[in-house]
């Protein structure tokens, strides 16, 4: 029959390993959500809402179907002809855009 202290130590070590693994996955998920929210133009703090059950589903729907702030800023930059050149065009130092071959 195994010693009960050895079994207890093995169970504690396994529990510690599982706890650290879950914590690492949790932090990794939070960092990934923070980066996605930041790149979309939202505050990174919005990623903390991913930790709240049911609210996280609403946040995913917002990311999927709402216009991102970064898209609105890009549209504002390109509207009116004073923004970014169209893809494949690069303005030379002299003025009008020139097609890149």
Biopython code that builds the backbone (N, CA, C, O; Angstrom):
import numpy as np
from Bio.PDB.StructureBuilder import StructureBuilder

atoms = [
    (1, "UNK", "N", (0.845, -1.176, 0.000)),
    (1, "UNK", "CA", (0.000, 0.000, 0.000)),
    (1, "UNK", "C", (0.891, 1.240, 0.000)),
    (1, "UNK", "O", (1.819, 1.328, 0.805)),
    (2, "UNK", "N", (0.623, 2.213, -0.900)),
    (2, "UNK", "CA", (1.457, 3.405, -0.963)),
    (2, "UNK", "C", (1.251, 4.283, 0.263)),
    (2, "UNK", "O", (0.196, 4.288, 0.896)),
    (3, "UNK", "N", (2.291, 5.012, 0.561)),
    (3, "UNK", "CA", (2.251, 5.933, 1.698)),
    (3, "UNK", "C", (1.293, 7.075, 1.362)),
    (3, "UNK", "O", (1.341, 7.613, 0.256)),
    (4, "UNK", "N", (0.430, 7.448, 2.296)),
    (4, "UNK", "CA", (-0.585, 8.471, 2.024)),
    (4, "UNK", "C", (0.048, 9.851, 1.809)),
    (4, "UNK", "O", (-0.522, 10.685, 1.106)),
    (5, "UNK", "N", (1.211, 10.099, 2.404)),
    (5, "UNK", "CA", (1.862, 11.393, 2.185)),
    (5, "UNK", "C", (2.404, 11.499, 0.763)),
    (5, "UNK", "O", (2.404, 12.586, 0.185)),
    (6, "UNK", "N", (2.866, 10.393, 0.193)),
    (6, "UNK", "CA", (3.360, 10.405, -1.179)),
    (6, "UNK", "C", (2.210, 10.636, -2.156)),
    (6, "UNK", "O", (2.354, 11.376, -3.129)),
    (7, "UNK", "N", (1.075, 10.004, -1.894)),
    (7, "UNK", "CA", (-0.093, 10.192, -2.757)),
    (7, "UNK", "C", (-0.575, 11.637, -2.661)),
    (7, "UNK", "O", (-0.919, 12.251, -3.671)),
    (8, "UNK", "N", (-0.599, 12.170, -1.451)),
    (8, "UNK", "CA", (-1.022, 13.554, -1.252)),
    (8, "UNK", "C", (-0.070, 14.512, -1.965)),
    (8, "UNK", "O", (-0.520, 15.481, -2.577)),
    (9, "UNK", "N", (1.212, 14.262, -1.897)),
    (9, "UNK", "CA", (2.196, 15.107, -2.568)),
    (9, "UNK", "C", (2.029, 15.031, -4.083)),
    (9, "UNK", "O", (2.145, 16.045, -4.771)),
    (10, "UNK", "N", (1.760, 13.839, -4.604)),
    (10, "UNK", "CA", (1.564, 13.684, -6.049)),
    (10, "UNK", "C", (0.314, 14.438, -6.505)),
    (10, "UNK", "O", (0.330, 15.094, -7.547)),
    (11, "UNK", "N", (-0.759, 14.346, -5.735)),
    (11, "UNK", "CA", (-1.995, 15.053, -6.081)),
    (11, "UNK", "C", (-1.769, 16.565, -6.007)),
    (11, "UNK", "O", (-2.263, 17.303, -6.858)),
    (12, "UNK", "N", (-1.034, 17.027, -5.007)),
    (12, "UNK", "CA", (-0.745, 18.459, -4.874)),
    (12, "UNK", "C", (0.110, 18.953, -6.043)),
    (12, "UNK", "O", (-0.135, 20.034, -6.579)),
    (13, "UNK", "N", (1.107, 18.167, -6.436)),
    (13, "UNK", "CA", (1.963, 18.556, -7.559)),
    (13, "UNK", "C", (1.155, 18.616, -8.851)),
    (13, "UNK", "O", (1.326, 19.536, -9.651)),
    (14, "UNK", "N", (0.280, 17.644, -9.056)),
    (14, "UNK", "CA", (-0.573, 17.646, -10.241)),
    (14, "UNK", "C", (-1.508, 18.865, -10.228)),
    (14, "UNK", "O", (-1.685, 19.529, -11.250)),
    (15, "UNK", "N", (-2.093, 19.147, -9.080)),
    (15, "UNK", "CA", (-2.979, 20.312, -8.962)),
    (15, "UNK", "C", (-2.236, 21.614, -9.221)),
    (15, "UNK", "O", (-2.782, 22.524, -9.844)),
    (16, "UNK", "N", (-1.007, 21.711, -8.753)),
    (16, "UNK", "CA", (-0.204, 22.904, -8.986)),
    (16, "UNK", "C", (0.102, 23.057, -10.477)),
    (16, "UNK", "O", (0.010, 24.155, -11.026)),
    (17, "UNK", "N", (0.465, 21.953, -11.124)),
    (17, "UNK", "CA", (0.743, 21.988, -12.560)),
    (17, "UNK", "C", (-0.484, 22.421, -13.353)),
    (17, "UNK", "O", (-0.381, 23.280, -14.229)),
    (18, "UNK", "N", (-1.628, 21.846, -13.060)),
    (18, "UNK", "CA", (-2.863, 22.186, -13.761)),
    (18, "UNK", "C", (-3.233, 23.647, -13.499)),
    (18, "UNK", "O", (-3.664, 24.349, -14.413)),
    (19, "UNK", "N", (-3.070, 24.103, -12.269)),
    (19, "UNK", "CA", (-3.381, 25.489, -11.932)),
    (19, "UNK", "C", (-2.504, 26.474, -12.687)),
    (19, "UNK", "O", (-2.999, 27.484, -13.188)),
    (20, "UNK", "N", (-1.212, 26.195, -12.777)),
    (20, "UNK", "CA", (-0.295, 27.073, -13.517)),
    (20, "UNK", "C", (-0.624, 27.047, -15.000)),
    (20, "UNK", "O", (-0.592, 28.086, -15.659)),
    (21, "UNK", "N", (-0.943, 25.868, -15.536)),
    (21, "UNK", "CA", (-1.303, 25.754, -16.952)),
    (21, "UNK", "C", (-2.551, 26.577, -17.265)),
    (21, "UNK", "O", (-2.582, 27.293, -18.266)),
    (22, "UNK", "N", (-3.570, 26.484, -16.426)),
    (22, "UNK", "CA", (-4.807, 27.245, -16.636)),
    (22, "UNK", "C", (-4.526, 28.740, -16.536)),
    (22, "UNK", "O", (-5.077, 29.519, -17.313)),
    (23, "UNK", "N", (-3.689, 29.152, -15.603)),
    (23, "UNK", "CA", (-3.348, 30.567, -15.458)),
    (23, "UNK", "C", (-2.618, 31.094, -16.696)),
    (23, "UNK", "O", (-2.889, 32.205, -17.150)),
    (24, "UNK", "N", (-1.705, 30.310, -17.235)),
    (24, "UNK", "CA", (-0.970, 30.716, -18.445)),
    (24, "UNK", "C", (-1.935, 30.856, -19.622)),
    (24, "UNK", "O", (-1.857, 31.832, -20.367)),
    (25, "UNK", "N", (-2.836, 29.904, -19.799)),
    (25, "UNK", "CA", (-3.818, 29.974, -20.888)),
    (25, "UNK", "C", (-4.719, 31.189, -20.703)),
    (25, "UNK", "O", (-5.035, 31.876, -21.674)),
    (26, "UNK", "N", (-5.132, 31.459, -19.480)),
    (26, "UNK", "CA", (-5.988, 32.608, -19.169)),
    (26, "UNK", "C", (-5.290, 33.922, -19.533)),
    (26, "UNK", "O", (-5.887, 34.782, -20.180)),
    (27, "UNK", "N", (-4.036, 34.076, -19.122)),
    (27, "UNK", "CA", (-3.288, 35.303, -19.421)),
    (27, "UNK", "C", (-3.050, 35.430, -20.924)),
    (27, "UNK", "O", (-3.159, 36.527, -21.471)),
    (28, "UNK", "N", (-2.730, 34.339, -21.592)),
    (28, "UNK", "CA", (-2.520, 34.355, -23.042)),
    (28, "UNK", "C", (-3.793, 34.781, -23.774)),
    (28, "UNK", "O", (-3.731, 35.572, -24.715)),
    (29, "UNK", "N", (-4.936, 34.265, -23.351)),
    (29, "UNK", "CA", (-6.204, 34.646, -23.964)),
    (29, "UNK", "C", (-6.477, 36.130, -23.755)),
    (29, "UNK", "O", (-6.952, 36.808, -24.666)),
    (30, "UNK", "N", (-6.183, 36.635, -22.575)),
    (30, "UNK", "CA", (-6.405, 38.047, -22.289)),
    (30, "UNK", "C", (-5.506, 38.939, -23.143)),
    (30, "UNK", "O", (-5.954, 39.966, -23.654)),
    (31, "UNK", "N", (-4.245, 38.554, -23.300)),
    (31, "UNK", "CA", (-3.308, 39.332, -24.126)),
    (31, "UNK", "C", (-3.760, 39.322, -25.583)),
    (31, "UNK", "O", (-3.711, 40.356, -26.249)),
    (32, "UNK", "N", (-4.195, 38.179, -26.082)),
    (32, "UNK", "CA", (-4.655, 38.086, -27.470)),
    (32, "UNK", "C", (-5.883, 38.965, -27.685)),
    (32, "UNK", "O", (-5.951, 39.698, -28.672)),
    (33, "UNK", "N", (-6.844, 38.903, -26.785)),
    (33, "UNK", "CA", (-8.050, 39.732, -26.919)),
    (33, "UNK", "C", (-7.701, 41.207, -26.826)),
    (33, "UNK", "O", (-8.289, 42.025, -27.534)),
    (34, "UNK", "N", (-6.751, 41.563, -25.960)),
    (34, "UNK", "CA", (-6.330, 42.959, -25.822)),
    (34, "UNK", "C", (-5.740, 43.466, -27.143)),
    (34, "UNK", "O", (-6.051, 44.572, -27.586)),
    (35, "UNK", "N", (-4.886, 42.647, -27.768)),
    (35, "UNK", "CA", (-4.259, 43.046, -29.037)),
    (35, "UNK", "C", (-5.291, 43.185, -30.154)),
    (35, "UNK", "O", (-5.214, 44.114, -30.958)),
    (36, "UNK", "N", (-6.253, 42.267, -30.207)),
    (36, "UNK", "CA", (-7.287, 42.348, -31.235)),
    (36, "UNK", "C", (-8.105, 43.616, -31.058)),
    (36, "UNK", "O", (-8.373, 44.319, -32.033)),
    (37, "UNK", "N", (-8.507, 43.919, -29.824)),
    (37, "UNK", "CA", (-9.297, 45.126, -29.565)),
    (37, "UNK", "C", (-8.498, 46.381, -29.921)),
    (37, "UNK", "O", (-9.046, 47.325, -30.490)),
    (38, "UNK", "N", (-7.220, 46.393, -29.591)),
    (38, "UNK", "CA", (-6.383, 47.555, -29.899)),
    (38, "UNK", "C", (-6.209, 47.742, -31.405)),
    (38, "UNK", "O", (-6.284, 48.868, -31.898)),
    (39, "UNK", "N", (-5.982, 46.668, -32.131)),
    (39, "UNK", "CA", (-5.800, 46.767, -33.573)),
    (39, "UNK", "C", (-7.086, 47.149, -34.287)),
    (39, "UNK", "O", (-7.050, 47.739, -35.367)),
    (40, "UNK", "N", (-8.219, 46.817, -33.688)),
    (40, "UNK", "CA", (-9.500, 47.186, -34.278)),
    (40, "UNK", "C", (-9.839, 48.641, -34.007)),
    (40, "UNK", "O", (-10.757, 49.186, -34.621)),
    (41, "UNK", "N", (-9.115, 49.278, -33.100)),
    (41, "UNK", "CA", (-9.367, 50.674, -32.793)),
    (41, "UNK", "C", (-10.138, 50.880, -31.510)),
    (41, "UNK", "O", (-10.415, 52.018, -31.133)),
    (42, "UNK", "N", (-10.492, 49.799, -30.830)),
    (42, "UNK", "CA", (-11.182, 49.893, -29.553)),
    (42, "UNK", "C", (-10.160, 49.983, -28.429)),
    (42, "UNK", "O", (-8.973, 49.724, -28.632)),
    (43, "UNK", "N", (-10.626, 50.347, -27.256)),
    (43, "UNK", "CA", (-9.748, 50.350, -26.092)),
    (43, "UNK", "C", (-9.410, 48.907, -25.729)),
    (43, "UNK", "O", (-10.268, 48.027, -25.801)),
    (44, "UNK", "N", (-8.176, 48.671, -25.346)),
    (44, "UNK", "CA", (-7.772, 47.326, -24.945)),
    (44, "UNK", "C", (-8.499, 46.845, -23.712)),
    (44, "UNK", "O", (-8.635, 45.642, -23.489)),
    (45, "UNK", "N", (-8.971, 47.791, -22.904)),
    (45, "UNK", "CA", (-9.700, 47.438, -21.686)),
    (45, "UNK", "C", (-10.993, 46.703, -22.029)),
    (45, "UNK", "O", (-11.525, 45.952, -21.211)),
    (46, "UNK", "N", (-11.498, 46.925, -23.252)),
    (46, "UNK", "CA", (-12.708, 46.232, -23.688)),
    (46, "UNK", "C", (-12.512, 44.714, -23.679)),
    (46, "UNK", "O", (-13.478, 43.960, -23.566)),
    (47, "UNK", "N", (-11.280, 44.281, -23.796)),
    (47, "UNK", "CA", (-11.014, 42.845, -23.790)),
    (47, "UNK", "C", (-11.302, 42.220, -22.432)),
    (47, "UNK", "O", (-11.511, 41.011, -22.344)),
    (48, "UNK", "N", (-11.316, 43.015, -21.382)),
    (48, "UNK", "CA", (-11.653, 42.475, -20.062)),
    (48, "UNK", "C", (-13.099, 42.003, -20.011)),
    (48, "UNK", "O", (-13.442, 41.145, -19.197)),
    (49, "UNK", "N", (-13.946, 42.552, -20.869)),
    (49, "UNK", "CA", (-15.335, 42.102, -20.924)),
    (49, "UNK", "C", (-15.442, 40.677, -21.453)),
    (49, "UNK", "O", (-16.471, 40.025, -21.273)),
    (50, "UNK", "N", (-14.389, 40.191, -22.102)),
    (50, "UNK", "CA", (-14.397, 38.811, -22.574)),
    (50, "UNK", "C", (-14.403, 37.818, -21.418)),
    (50, "UNK", "O", (-14.669, 36.633, -21.622)),
    (51, "UNK", "N", (-14.116, 38.282, -20.225)),
    (51, "UNK", "CA", (-14.098, 37.406, -19.052)),
    (51, "UNK", "C", (-15.490, 37.225, -18.445)),
    (51, "UNK", "O", (-15.695, 36.338, -17.616)),
    (52, "UNK", "N", (-16.452, 38.066, -18.858)),
    (52, "UNK", "CA", (-17.790, 38.026, -18.279)),
    (52, "UNK", "C", (-18.674, 37.135, -19.153)),
    (52, "UNK", "O", (-18.830, 37.397, -20.346)),
    (53, "UNK", "N", (-19.248, 36.090, -18.569)),
    (53, "UNK", "CA", (-20.107, 35.212, -19.364)),
    (53, "UNK", "C", (-21.277, 35.990, -19.978)),
    (53, "UNK", "O", (-21.786, 36.931, -19.368)),
    (54, "UNK", "N", (-21.693, 35.605, -21.155)),
    (54, "UNK", "CA", (-22.758, 36.196, -21.959)),
    (54, "UNK", "C", (-22.357, 37.550, -22.545)),
    (54, "UNK", "O", (-22.707, 37.842, -23.688)),
    (55, "UNK", "N", (-21.640, 38.378, -21.800)),
    (55, "UNK", "CA", (-21.151, 39.648, -22.337)),
    (55, "UNK", "C", (-20.094, 39.355, -23.402)),
    (55, "UNK", "O", (-20.003, 40.072, -24.398)),
    (56, "UNK", "N", (-19.299, 38.308, -23.196)),
    (56, "UNK", "CA", (-18.265, 37.977, -24.176)),
    (56, "UNK", "C", (-18.883, 37.631, -25.529)),
    (56, "UNK", "O", (-18.287, 37.924, -26.566)),
    (57, "UNK", "N", (-20.051, 37.021, -25.540)),
    (57, "UNK", "CA", (-20.734, 36.726, -26.802)),
    (57, "UNK", "C", (-21.160, 38.020, -27.492)),
    (57, "UNK", "O", (-21.060, 38.127, -28.715)),
    (58, "UNK", "N", (-21.624, 38.988, -26.738)),
    (58, "UNK", "CA", (-22.026, 40.281, -27.296)),
    (58, "UNK", "C", (-20.814, 41.011, -27.868)),
    (58, "UNK", "O", (-20.906, 41.639, -28.923)),
    (59, "UNK", "N", (-19.673, 40.930, -27.173)),
    (59, "UNK", "CA", (-18.447, 41.571, -27.658)),
    (59, "UNK", "C", (-18.006, 40.945, -28.979)),
    (59, "UNK", "O", (-17.587, 41.656, -29.892)),
    (60, "UNK", "N", (-18.097, 39.634, -29.083)),
    (60, "UNK", "CA", (-17.744, 38.955, -30.336)),
    (60, "UNK", "C", (-18.672, 39.425, -31.465)),
    (60, "UNK", "O", (-18.215, 39.644, -32.587)),
    (61, "UNK", "N", (-19.958, 39.579, -31.179)),
    (61, "UNK", "CA", (-20.894, 40.076, -32.197)),
    (61, "UNK", "C", (-20.553, 41.502, -32.616)),
    (61, "UNK", "O", (-20.657, 41.846, -33.794)),
    (62, "UNK", "N", (-20.148, 42.331, -31.658)),
    (62, "UNK", "CA", (-19.744, 43.700, -31.985)),
    (62, "UNK", "C", (-18.522, 43.679, -32.898)),
    (62, "UNK", "O", (-18.484, 44.392, -33.900)),
    (63, "UNK", "N", (-17.529, 42.869, -32.559)),
    (63, "UNK", "CA", (-16.330, 42.781, -33.399)),
    (63, "UNK", "C", (-16.683, 42.274, -34.795)),
    (63, "UNK", "O", (-16.079, 42.709, -35.776)),
    (64, "UNK", "N", (-17.646, 41.366, -34.898)),
    (64, "UNK", "CA", (-17.965, 40.760, -36.186)),
    (64, "UNK", "C", (-18.794, 41.674, -37.084)),
    (64, "UNK", "O", (-18.566, 41.712, -38.293)),
    (65, "UNK", "N", (-19.752, 42.412, -36.516)),
    (65, "UNK", "CA", (-20.725, 43.092, -37.362)),
    (65, "UNK", "C", (-20.699, 44.620, -37.287)),
    (65, "UNK", "O", (-21.244, 45.273, -38.177)),
    (66, "UNK", "N", (-20.097, 45.201, -36.280)),
    (66, "UNK", "CA", (-20.054, 46.663, -36.180)),
    (66, "UNK", "C", (-18.878, 47.198, -36.997)),
    (66, "UNK", "O", (-17.916, 46.483, -37.278)),
    (67, "UNK", "N", (-18.981, 48.458, -37.364)),
    (67, "UNK", "CA", (-17.852, 49.098, -38.043)),
    (67, "UNK", "C", (-16.802, 49.429, -36.993)),
    (67, "UNK", "O", (-17.106, 50.046, -35.971)),
    (68, "UNK", "N", (-15.589, 49.023, -37.245)),
    (68, "UNK", "CA", (-14.514, 49.271, -36.296)),
    (68, "UNK", "C", (-14.093, 50.736, -36.372)),
    (68, "UNK", "O", (-14.159, 51.337, -37.444)),
    (69, "UNK", "N", (-13.665, 51.314, -35.264)),
    (69, "UNK", "CA", (-13.187, 52.699, -35.300)),
    (69, "UNK", "C", (-12.044, 52.907, -36.289)),
    (69, "UNK", "O", (-11.941, 53.973, -36.896)),
    (70, "UNK", "N", (-11.195, 51.914, -36.456)),
    (70, "UNK", "CA", (-10.078, 52.054, -37.396)),
    (70, "UNK", "C", (-10.595, 52.144, -38.832)),
    (70, "UNK", "O", (-10.002, 52.842, -39.655)),
    (71, "UNK", "N", (-11.693, 51.448, -39.143)),
    (71, "UNK", "CA", (-12.282, 51.541, -40.478)),
    (71, "UNK", "C", (-12.874, 52.923, -40.719)),
    (71, "UNK", "O", (-12.748, 53.473, -41.813)),
    (72, "UNK", "N", (-13.519, 53.483, -39.703)),
    (72, "UNK", "CA", (-14.096, 54.826, -39.837)),
    (72, "UNK", "C", (-12.995, 55.863, -40.053)),
    (72, "UNK", "O", (-13.149, 56.770, -40.871)),
    (73, "UNK", "N", (-11.885, 55.732, -39.323)),
    (73, "UNK", "CA", (-10.771, 56.664, -39.501)),
    (73, "UNK", "C", (-10.147, 56.531, -40.888)),
    (73, "UNK", "O", (-9.789, 57.534, -41.505)),
    (74, "UNK", "N", (-10.016, 55.315, -41.375)),
    (74, "UNK", "CA", (-9.453, 55.099, -42.703)),
    (74, "UNK", "C", (-10.362, 55.692, -43.779)),
    (74, "UNK", "O", (-9.883, 56.309, -44.730)),
    (75, "UNK", "N", (-11.682, 55.502, -43.625)),
    (75, "UNK", "CA", (-12.615, 56.073, -44.587)),
    (75, "UNK", "C", (-12.554, 57.590, -44.551)),
    (75, "UNK", "O", (-12.638, 58.235, -45.596)),
    (76, "UNK", "N", (-12.408, 58.177, -43.352)),
    (76, "UNK", "CA", (-12.310, 59.630, -43.240)),
    (76, "UNK", "C", (-11.025, 60.141, -43.895)),
    (76, "UNK", "O", (-11.020, 61.220, -44.489)),
    (77, "UNK", "N", (-9.957, 59.389, -43.793)),
    (77, "UNK", "CA", (-8.687, 59.796, -44.414)),
    (77, "UNK", "C", (-8.762, 59.754, -45.936)),
    (77, "UNK", "O", (-8.228, 60.627, -46.620)),
    (78, "UNK", "N", (-9.425, 58.738, -46.449)),
    (78, "UNK", "CA", (-9.461, 58.574, -47.903)),
    (78, "UNK", "C", (-10.583, 59.370, -48.553)),
    (78, "UNK", "O", (-10.570, 59.539, -49.772)),
    (79, "UNK", "N", (-11.545, 59.861, -47.797)),
    (79, "UNK", "CA", (-12.637, 60.653, -48.362)),
    (79, "UNK", "C", (-12.121, 62.042, -48.732)),
    (79, "UNK", "O", (-11.254, 62.591, -48.052)),
    (80, "UNK", "N", (-12.648, 62.594, -49.789)),
    (80, "UNK", "CA", (-12.291, 63.947, -50.173)),
    (80, "UNK", "C", (-11.014, 64.053, -50.982)),
    (80, "UNK", "O", (-10.591, 65.168, -51.289)),
    (81, "UNK", "N", (-10.389, 62.962, -51.337)),
    (81, "UNK", "CA", (-9.221, 62.998, -52.194)),
    (81, "UNK", "C", (-7.940, 63.423, -51.508)),
    (81, "UNK", "O", (-6.893, 63.469, -52.153)),
    (82, "UNK", "N", (-7.985, 63.734, -50.232)),
    (82, "UNK", "CA", (-6.776, 64.207, -49.583)),
    (82, "UNK", "C", (-6.098, 63.158, -48.740)),
    (82, "UNK", "O", (-5.173, 63.467, -47.989)),
    (83, "UNK", "N", (-6.541, 61.921, -48.850)),
    (83, "UNK", "CA", (-6.005, 60.886, -47.974)),
    (83, "UNK", "C", (-4.966, 60.027, -48.645)),
    (83, "UNK", "O", (-4.094, 60.516, -49.364)),
    (84, "UNK", "N", (-5.070, 58.759, -48.403)),
    (84, "UNK", "CA", (-4.111, 57.798, -48.940)),
    (84, "UNK", "C", (-4.366, 57.561, -50.420)),
    (84, "UNK", "O", (-5.516, 57.605, -50.857)),
    (85, "UNK", "N", (-3.325, 57.311, -51.201)),
    (85, "UNK", "CA", (-3.531, 56.994, -52.615)),
    (85, "UNK", "C", (-4.149, 55.604, -52.745)),
    (85, "UNK", "O", (-4.005, 54.777, -51.844)),
    (86, "UNK", "N", (-4.838, 55.338, -53.861)),
    (86, "UNK", "CA", (-5.401, 54.006, -54.060)),
    (86, "UNK", "C", (-4.290, 52.958, -54.125)),
    (86, "UNK", "O", (-3.134, 53.290, -54.388)),
    (87, "UNK", "N", (-4.644, 51.685, -53.885)),
    (87, "UNK", "CA", (-3.632, 50.630, -53.950)),
    (87, "UNK", "C", (-2.954, 50.600, -55.314)),
    (87, "UNK", "O", (-3.624, 50.722, -56.340)),
    (88, "UNK", "N", (-1.647, 50.441, -55.337)),
    (88, "UNK", "CA", (-0.883, 50.386, -56.566)),
    (88, "UNK", "C", (-0.451, 51.743, -57.069)),
    (88, "UNK", "O", (0.227, 51.843, -58.092)),
    (89, "UNK", "N", (-0.838, 52.792, -56.359)),
    (89, "UNK", "CA", (-0.464, 54.146, -56.773)),
    (89, "UNK", "C", (0.443, 54.736, -55.704)),
    (89, "UNK", "O", (0.222, 54.542, -54.508)),
    (90, "UNK", "N", (1.448, 55.445, -56.142)),
    (90, "UNK", "CA", (2.338, 56.083, -55.192)),
    (90, "UNK", "C", (2.675, 57.469, -55.712)),
    (90, "UNK", "O", (3.142, 57.603, -56.843)),
    (91, "UNK", "N", (2.449, 58.497, -54.914)),
    (91, "UNK", "CA", (2.750, 59.836, -55.423)),
    (91, "UNK", "C", (4.254, 60.054, -55.537)),
    (91, "UNK", "O", (4.990, 59.823, -54.577)),
    (92, "UNK", "N", (4.714, 60.500, -56.711)),
    (92, "UNK", "CA", (6.134, 60.826, -56.827)),
    (92, "UNK", "C", (6.413, 62.141, -56.103)),
    (92, "UNK", "O", (5.490, 62.797, -55.618)),
    (93, "UNK", "N", (7.651, 62.512, -56.033)),
    (93, "UNK", "CA", (8.008, 63.727, -55.305)),
    (93, "UNK", "C", (7.445, 64.973, -55.974)),
    (93, "UNK", "O", (7.352, 66.018, -55.330)),
    (94, "UNK", "N", (7.070, 64.894, -57.237)),
    (94, "UNK", "CA", (6.605, 66.063, -57.961)),
    (94, "UNK", "C", (5.121, 66.338, -57.881)),
    (94, "UNK", "O", (4.725, 67.473, -58.146)),
    (95, "UNK", "N", (4.276, 65.393, -57.538)),
    (95, "UNK", "CA", (2.861, 65.725, -57.469)),
    (95, "UNK", "C", (1.920, 64.574, -57.703)),
    (95, "UNK", "O", (1.640, 63.802, -56.786)),
    (96, "UNK", "N", (1.423, 64.444, -58.931)),
    (96, "UNK", "CA", (0.336, 63.513, -59.228)),
    (96, "UNK", "C", (0.761, 62.057, -59.012)),
    (96, "UNK", "O", (1.924, 61.710, -59.217)),
    (97, "UNK", "N", (-0.188, 61.208, -58.596)),
    (97, "UNK", "CA", (0.152, 59.793, -58.390)),
    (97, "UNK", "C", (0.580, 59.141, -59.686)),
    (97, "UNK", "O", (0.126, 59.518, -60.766)),
    (98, "UNK", "N", (1.444, 58.174, -59.571)),
    (98, "UNK", "CA", (1.960, 57.459, -60.721)),
    (98, "UNK", "C", (1.783, 55.959, -60.455)),
    (98, "UNK", "O", (2.051, 55.486, -59.351)),
    (99, "UNK", "N", (1.334, 55.220, -61.466)),
    (99, "UNK", "CA", (1.109, 53.777, -61.286)),
    (99, "UNK", "C", (2.450, 53.067, -61.145)),
    (99, "UNK", "O", (3.391, 53.324, -61.895)),
    (100, "UNK", "N", (2.515, 52.166, -60.164)),
    (100, "UNK", "CA", (3.736, 51.379, -59.927)),
    (100, "UNK", "C", (3.638, 50.103, -60.716)),
    (100, "UNK", "O", (2.619, 49.414, -60.655)),
    (101, "UNK", "N", (4.671, 49.772, -61.455)),
    (101, "UNK", "CA", (4.652, 48.558, -62.285)),
    (101, "UNK", "C", (5.206, 47.408, -61.537)),
    (101, "UNK", "O", (5.273, 46.300, -62.069)),
]
sb = StructureBuilder()
sb.init_structure("model")
sb.init_model(0)
sb.init_chain("A")
sb.init_seg("    ")
for serial, (resi, resn, name, xyz) in enumerate(atoms, 1):
    if name == "N":
        sb.init_residue(resn, " ", resi, " ")
    sb.init_atom(name, np.array(xyz, "f"), 0.0, 1.0, " ", f" {name:<3s}", serial, name[0])
structure = sb.get_structure()
